[in-house]
Amino acid sequence: MLDDDQIQHILFRKRAVKFAEDIDLHFFEEPKKLLEFMKGQEIETVISDLNLESMSGWIFIEDLFKSGFAGKLFIMTASIFPADRIKAKKDQRIQGFYEKPLTDSDLIQILTA
């Protein structure tokens, strides 16, 4: 999961293990650190915020797919811009767009996708 808010990491982990005890989670605050971590690893799913301090979430998404990522990408954001939702829905590489805070239903959809 990529989010520059560590509290989101804690909340996500705490809730995710309730639905998937054997889940292997990794959390990153910096897009470049996530991209570096992915080198040589097969990552199934990435969950990313769009509002990042060091880089636009949209730029990160482009870099993610340029790196060869072939897994599932979900957006989890507090963005209030309708254009972000529209752009995400048009982007075939994005499996879902969720607003923070995630509901249990949202979380289950992401974890079972």
Backbone as JSON Lines, residues from 0, in Angstrom:
{"i":0,"aa":"M","n":[0.84,-1.17,0.0],"ca":[0.0,0.0,0.0],"c":[0.89,1.24,0.0]}
{"i":1,"aa":"L","n":[0.53,2.19,-0.82],"ca":[1.26,3.45,-0.91],"c":[0.37,4.58,-0.41]}
{"i":2,"aa":"D","n":[0.78,5.17,0.71],"ca":[0.08,6.31,1.28],"c":[1.08,7.03,2.17]}
{"i":3,"aa":"D","n":[1.16,8.34,2.04],"ca":[2.14,9.07,2.85],"c":[1.65,9.33,4.27]}
{"i":4,"aa":"D","n":[0.5,8.8,4.64],"ca":[-0.06,8.94,5.98],"c":[0.09,7.61,6.72]}
{"i":5,"aa":"Q","n":[0.99,7.56,7.69],"ca":[1.24,6.32,8.42],"c":[0.01,5.82,9.18]}
{"i":6,"aa":"I","n":[-0.85,6.72,9.57],"ca":[-2.07,6.3,10.27],"c":[-2.92,5.43,9.35]}
{"i":7,"aa":"Q","n":[-2.96,5.76,8.06],"ca":[-3.69,4.94,7.1],"c":[-3.1,3.53,7.02]}
{"i":8,"aa":"H","n":[-1.79,3.42,7.16],"ca":[-1.13,2.11,7.14],"c":[-1.63,1.27,8.32]}
{"i":9,"aa":"I","n":[-1.63,1.87,9.48],"ca":[-2.05,1.17,10.7],"c":[-3.51,0.73,10.6]}
{"i":10,"aa":"L","n":[-4.36,1.65,10.18],"ca":[-5.78,1.34,10.06],"c":[-6.04,0.24,9.03]}
{"i":11,"aa":"F","n":[-5.36,0.35,7.9],"ca":[-5.55,-0.65,6.85],"c":[-5.11,-2.03,7.33]}
{"i":12,"aa":"R","n":[-3.94,-2.11,7.93],"ca":[-3.42,-3.4,8.41],"c":[-4.38,-4.01,9.43]}
{"i":13,"aa":"K","n":[-4.79,-3.21,10.38],"ca":[-5.66,-3.69,11.45],"c":[-6.97,-4.26,10.89]}
{"i":14,"aa":"R","n":[-7.52,-3.58,9.92],"ca":[-8.79,-4.03,9.34],"c":[-8.59,-5.18,8.36]}
{"i":15,"aa":"A","n":[-7.52,-5.14,7.57],"ca":[-7.31,-6.17,6.55],"c":[-7.12,-7.55,7.16]}
{"i":16,"aa":"V","n":[-6.39,-7.64,8.26],"ca":[-6.15,-8.96,8.86],"c":[-7.43,-9.57,9.44]}
{"i":17,"aa":"K","n":[-8.44,-8.77,9.67],"ca":[-9.73,-9.32,10.11],"c":[-10.38,-10.14,9.01]}
{"i":18,"aa":"F","n":[-10.14,-9.76,7.76],"ca":[-10.77,-10.43,6.62],"c":[-9.84,-11.41,5.92]}
{"i":19,"aa":"A","n":[-8.54,-11.25,6.1],"ca":[-7.57,-12.12,5.43],"c":[-6.35,-12.25,6.33]}
{"i":20,"aa":"E","n":[-6.39,-13.23,7.24],"ca":[-5.33,-13.38,8.24],"c":[-3.96,-13.67,7.63]}
{"i":21,"aa":"D","n":[-3.92,-14.35,6.51],"ca":[-2.65,-14.75,5.92],"c":[-2.13,-13.77,4.87]}
{"i":22,"aa":"I","n":[-2.66,-12.57,4.85],"ca":[-2.28,-11.58,3.86],"c":[-0.87,-11.05,4.13]}
{"i":23,"aa":"D","n":[-0.1,-10.87,3.07],"ca":[1.26,-10.34,3.16],"c":[1.21,-8.88,2.74]}
{"i":24,"aa":"L","n":[1.31,-7.97,3.69],"ca":[1.17,-6.54,3.42],"c":[2.51,-5.83,3.52]}
{"i":25,"aa":"H","n":[2.7,-4.86,2.63],"ca":[3.87,-3.99,2.67],"c":[3.36,-2.56,2.52]}
{"i":26,"aa":"F","n":[3.92,-1.66,3.31],"ca":[3.46,-0.28,3.31],"c":[4.6,0.65,2.95]}
{"i":27,"aa":"F","n":[4.28,1.65,2.14],"ca":[5.27,2.61,1.68],"c":[4.69,4.02,1.74]}
{"i":28,"aa":"E","n":[5.55,4.96,2.1],"ca":[5.17,6.37,2.11],"c":[5.67,7.09,0.86]}
{"i":29,"aa":"E","n":[6.7,6.55,0.25],"ca":[7.34,7.16,-0.91],"c":[7.16,6.29,-2.15]}
{"i":30,"aa":"P","n":[6.64,6.84,-3.23],"ca":[6.47,6.05,-4.46],"c":[7.76,5.4,-4.95]}
{"i":31,"aa":"K","n":[8.86,6.12,-4.88],"ca":[10.13,5.58,-5.37],"c":[10.57,4.36,-4.57]}
{"i":32,"aa":"K","n":[10.28,4.34,-3.27],"ca":[10.64,3.18,-2.45],"c":[9.8,1.96,-2.82]}
{"i":33,"aa":"L","n":[8.55,2.18,-3.13],"ca":[7.7,1.07,-3.58],"c":[8.2,0.54,-4.92]}
{"i":34,"aa":"L","n":[8.5,1.42,-5.85],"ca":[8.99,0.99,-7.16],"c":[10.31,0.23,-7.03]}
{"i":35,"aa":"E","n":[11.17,0.67,-6.13],"ca":[12.44,-0.02,-5.9],"c":[12.19,-1.41,-5.29]}
{"i":36,"aa":"F","n":[11.29,-1.49,-4.34],"ca":[10.94,-2.75,-3.69],"c":[10.42,-3.77,-4.72]}
{"i":37,"aa":"M","n":[9.69,-3.29,-5.7],"ca":[9.07,-4.17,-6.68],"c":[10.05,-4.81,-7.64]}
{"i":38,"aa":"K","n":[11.23,-4.26,-7.77],"ca":[12.21,-4.82,-8.71],"c":[12.54,-6.25,-8.28]}
{"i":39,"aa":"G","n":[12.32,-7.16,-9.18],"ca":[12.63,-8.56,-8.91],"c":[11.58,-9.27,-8.07]}
{"i":40,"aa":"Q","n":[10.47,-8.62,-7.78],"ca":[9.41,-9.23,-6.98],"c":[8.13,-9.26,-7.81]}
{"i":41,"aa":"E","n":[7.35,-10.28,-7.6],"ca":[6.05,-10.34,-8.26],"c":[5.0,-9.85,-7.27]}
{"i":42,"aa":"I","n":[4.49,-8.67,-7.53],"ca":[3.49,-8.05,-6.67],"c":[2.13,-8.22,-7.33]}
{"i":43,"aa":"E","n":[1.18,-8.77,-6.59],"ca":[-0.15,-9.02,-7.14],"c":[-1.04,-7.78,-7.15]}
{"i":44,"aa":"T","n":[-0.96,-6.99,-6.09],"ca":[-1.89,-5.88,-5.92],"c":[-1.18,-4.67,-5.33]}
{"i":45,"aa":"V","n":[-1.51,-3.5,-5.87],"ca":[-1.03,-2.24,-5.31],"c":[-2.26,-1.39,-5.01]}
{"i":46,"aa":"I","n":[-2.25,-0.81,-3.82],"ca":[-3.29,0.14,-3.42],"c":[-2.57,1.46,-3.19]}
{"i":47,"aa":"S","n":[-3.03,2.5,-3.89],"ca":[-2.31,3.77,-3.81],"c":[-3.26,4.94,-3.59]}
{"i":48,"aa":"D","n":[-2.77,5.88,-2.82],"ca":[-3.43,7.17,-2.68],"c":[-3.06,7.99,-3.91]}
{"i":49,"aa":"L","n":[-3.86,8.99,-4.21],"ca":[-3.52,9.92,-5.29],"c":[-2.82,11.16,-4.75]}
{"i":50,"aa":"N","n":[-3.11,11.5,-3.51],"ca":[-2.55,12.71,-2.9],"c":[-1.29,12.35,-2.12]}
{"i":51,"aa":"L","n":[-0.17,12.41,-2.81],"ca":[1.12,12.08,-2.22],"c":[1.98,13.34,-2.17]}
{"i":52,"aa":"E","n":[2.79,13.44,-1.13],"ca":[3.62,14.64,-0.99],"c":[4.72,14.73,-2.03]}
{"i":53,"aa":"S","n":[5.37,13.6,-2.31],"ca":[6.57,13.65,-3.14],"c":[6.31,13.52,-4.64]}
{"i":54,"aa":"M","n":[5.11,13.08,-5.01],"ca":[4.84,12.83,-6.42],"c":[3.32,12.74,-6.61]}
{"i":55,"aa":"S","n":[2.84,13.19,-7.72],"ca":[1.43,13.03,-8.05],"c":[1.1,11.54,-8.14]}
{"i":56,"aa":"G","n":[-0.04,11.14,-7.62],"ca":[-0.46,9.76,-7.74],"c":[-0.59,9.31,-9.18]}
{"i":57,"aa":"W","n":[-0.98,10.24,-10.05],"ca":[-1.12,9.89,-11.47],"c":[0.24,9.64,-12.11]}
{"i":58,"aa":"I","n":[1.24,10.39,-11.72],"ca":[2.6,10.14,-12.22],"c":[3.11,8.8,-11.71]}
{"i":59,"aa":"F","n":[2.83,8.53,-10.43],"ca":[3.22,7.23,-9.87],"c":[2.59,6.09,-10.67]}
{"i":60,"aa":"I","n":[1.31,6.21,-11.0],"ca":[0.63,5.16,-11.75],"c":[1.33,4.92,-13.1]}
{"i":61,"aa":"E","n":[1.7,5.98,-13.78],"ca":[2.43,5.82,-15.05],"c":[3.76,5.12,-14.81]}
{"i":62,"aa":"D","n":[4.5,5.54,-13.79],"ca":[5.79,4.91,-13.48],"c":[5.61,3.44,-13.09]}
{"i":63,"aa":"L","n":[4.54,3.15,-12.36],"ca":[4.26,1.79,-11.93],"c":[4.11,0.86,-13.14]}
{"i":64,"aa":"F","n":[3.32,1.27,-14.11],"ca":[3.11,0.42,-15.27],"c":[4.3,0.43,-16.23]}
{"i":65,"aa":"K","n":[5.05,1.5,-16.26],"ca":[6.28,1.52,-17.06],"c":[7.29,0.53,-16.5]}
{"i":66,"aa":"S","n":[7.22,0.28,-15.19],"ca":[8.16,-0.65,-14.55],"c":[7.83,-2.1,-14.84]}
{"i":67,"aa":"G","n":[6.7,-2.34,-15.52],"ca":[6.33,-3.71,-15.87],"c":[5.28,-4.33,-14.96]}
{"i":68,"aa":"F","n":[4.71,-3.56,-14.08],"ca":[3.69,-4.06,-13.17],"c":[2.52,-4.61,-13.98]}
{"i":69,"aa":"A","n":[2.11,-5.84,-13.64],"ca":[1.01,-6.47,-14.36],"c":[-0.11,-6.92,-13.42]}
{"i":70,"aa":"G","n":[-0.06,-6.42,-12.18],"ca":[-1.05,-6.83,-11.2],"c":[-2.26,-5.91,-11.18]}
{"i":71,"aa":"K","n":[-2.95,-5.95,-10.07],"ca":[-4.17,-5.16,-9.88],"c":[-3.83,-3.87,-9.15]}
{"i":72,"aa":"L","n":[-4.43,-2.78,-9.61],"ca":[-4.21,-1.48,-8.98],"c":[-5.55,-0.92,-8.51]}
{"i":73,"aa":"F","n":[-5.56,-0.52,-7.24],"ca":[-6.73,0.13,-6.65],"c":[-6.31,1.5,-6.14]}
{"i":74,"aa":"I","n":[-7.2,2.46,-6.3],"ca":[-6.98,3.79,-5.76],"c":[-7.81,3.93,-4.5]}
{"i":75,"aa":"M","n":[-7.18,4.39,-3.43],"ca":[-7.85,4.67,-2.17],"c":[-7.44,6.1,-1.8]}
{"i":76,"aa":"T","n":[-8.37,7.02,-1.89],"ca":[-7.99,8.42,-1.75],"c":[-9.05,9.24,-1.04]}
{"i":77,"aa":"A","n":[-8.62,10.38,-0.57],"ca":[-9.54,11.36,0.01],"c":[-9.77,12.49,-0.99]}
{"i":78,"aa":"S","n":[-9.36,12.28,-2.22],"ca":[-9.52,13.31,-3.25],"c":[-10.99,13.66,-3.41]}
{"i":79,"aa":"I","n":[-11.25,14.94,-3.46],"ca":[-12.62,15.41,-3.63],"c":[-12.89,15.85,-5.06]}
{"i":80,"aa":"F","n":[-11.92,15.65,-5.93],"ca":[-12.04,16.1,-7.3],"c":[-12.77,15.07,-8.16]}
{"i":81,"aa":"P","n":[-13.94,15.4,-8.69],"ca":[-14.66,14.47,-9.55],"c":[-13.81,14.02,-10.75]}
{"i":82,"aa":"A","n":[-12.93,14.87,-11.21],"ca":[-12.07,14.51,-12.36],"c":[-11.2,13.3,-12.05]}
{"i":83,"aa":"D","n":[-10.77,13.15,-10.79],"ca":[-9.96,11.99,-10.42],"c":[-10.77,10.71,-10.56]}
{"i":84,"aa":"R","n":[-12.0,10.72,-10.1],"ca":[-12.86,9.54,-10.2],"c":[-13.13,9.2,-11.67]}
{"i":85,"aa":"I","n":[-13.42,10.21,-12.47],"ca":[-13.68,10.0,-13.89],"c":[-12.45,9.43,-14.59]}
{"i":86,"aa":"K","n":[-11.3,10.01,-14.31],"ca":[-10.06,9.54,-14.93],"c":[-9.77,8.09,-14.54]}
{"i":87,"aa":"A","n":[-9.99,7.75,-13.27],"ca":[-9.74,6.38,-12.81],"c":[-10.69,5.39,-13.48]}
{"i":88,"aa":"K","n":[-11.95,5.77,-13.63],"ca":[-12.92,4.87,-14.27],"c":[-12.59,4.63,-15.74]}
{"i":89,"aa":"K","n":[-11.99,5.61,-16.38],"ca":[-11.62,5.48,-17.8],"c":[-10.33,4.68,-18.0]}
{"i":90,"aa":"D","n":[-9.53,4.59,-16.96],"ca":[-8.23,3.91,-17.05],"c":[-8.42,2.41,-16.81]}
{"i":91,"aa":"Q","n":[-8.28,1.63,-17.85],"ca":[-8.5,0.18,-17.78],"c":[-7.56,-0.52,-16.81]}
{"i":92,"aa":"R","n":[-6.44,0.11,-16.47],"ca":[-5.46,-0.52,-15.58],"c":[-5.88,-0.45,-14.12]}
{"i":93,"aa":"I","n":[-6.86,0.4,-13.81],"ca":[-7.3,0.62,-12.43],"c":[-8.55,-0.21,-12.17]}
{"i":94,"aa":"Q","n":[-8.46,-1.12,-11.19],"ca":[-9.57,-2.01,-10.89],"c":[-10.65,-1.38,-10.02]}
{"i":95,"aa":"G","n":[-10.29,-0.33,-9.27],"ca":[-11.28,0.28,-8.41],"c":[-10.81,1.61,-7.84]}
{"i":96,"aa":"F","n":[-11.77,2.46,-7.56],"ca":[-11.51,3.79,-6.98],"c":[-12.35,3.88,-5.71]}
{"i":97,"aa":"Y","n":[-11.69,4.02,-4.58],"ca":[-12.37,4.03,-3.28],"c":[-12.0,5.29,-2.51]}
{"i":98,"aa":"E","n":[-12.99,5.83,-1.84],"ca":[-12.76,7.01,-1.01],"c":[-12.44,6.59,0.41]}
{"i":99,"aa":"K","n":[-11.54,7.34,1.02],"ca":[-11.22,7.13,2.43],"c":[-12.33,7.76,3.27]}
{"i":100,"aa":"P","n":[-12.66,7.18,4.36],"ca":[-12.19,5.88,4.84],"c":[-12.93,4.75,4.14]}
{"i":101,"aa":"L","n":[-12.22,3.65,3.97],"ca":[-12.82,2.49,3.32],"c":[-13.9,1.88,4.21]}
{"i":102,"aa":"T","n":[-14.96,1.43,3.58],"ca":[-15.95,0.66,4.31],"c":[-15.48,-0.8,4.34]}
{"i":103,"aa":"D","n":[-16.09,-1.62,5.19],"ca":[-15.75,-3.04,5.21],"c":[-16.03,-3.66,3.85]}
{"i":104,"aa":"S","n":[-17.12,-3.25,3.23],"ca":[-17.48,-3.76,1.91],"c":[-16.4,-3.42,0.87]}
{"i":105,"aa":"D","n":[-15.91,-2.18,0.9],"ca":[-14.84,-1.77,-0.01],"c":[-13.6,-2.63,0.21]}
{"i":106,"aa":"L","n":[-13.23,-2.81,1.46],"ca":[-12.04,-3.57,1.8],"c":[-12.16,-5.01,1.33]}
{"i":107,"aa":"I","n":[-13.3,-5.61,1.53],"ca":[-13.52,-6.99,1.09],"c":[-13.42,-7.07,-0.44]}
{"i":108,"aa":"Q","n":[-13.98,-6.1,-1.15],"ca":[-13.88,-6.08,-2.62],"c":[-12.42,-6.04,-3.07]}
{"i":109,"aa":"I","n":[-11.61,-5.23,-2.41],"ca":[-10.2,-5.13,-2.78],"c":[-9.47,-6.43,-2.47]}
{"i":110,"aa":"L","n":[-9.69,-6.98,-1.28],"ca":[-8.97,-8.17,-0.85],"c":[-9.36,-9.44,-1.61]}
{"i":111,"aa":"T","n":[-10.55,-9.45,-2.16],"ca":[-11.0,-10.66,-2.86],"c":[-10.94,-10.52,-4.39]}
{"i":112,"aa":"A","n":[-10.48,-9.39,-4.87],"ca":[-10.4,-9.16,-6.32],"c":[-9.31,-10.01,-6.95]}
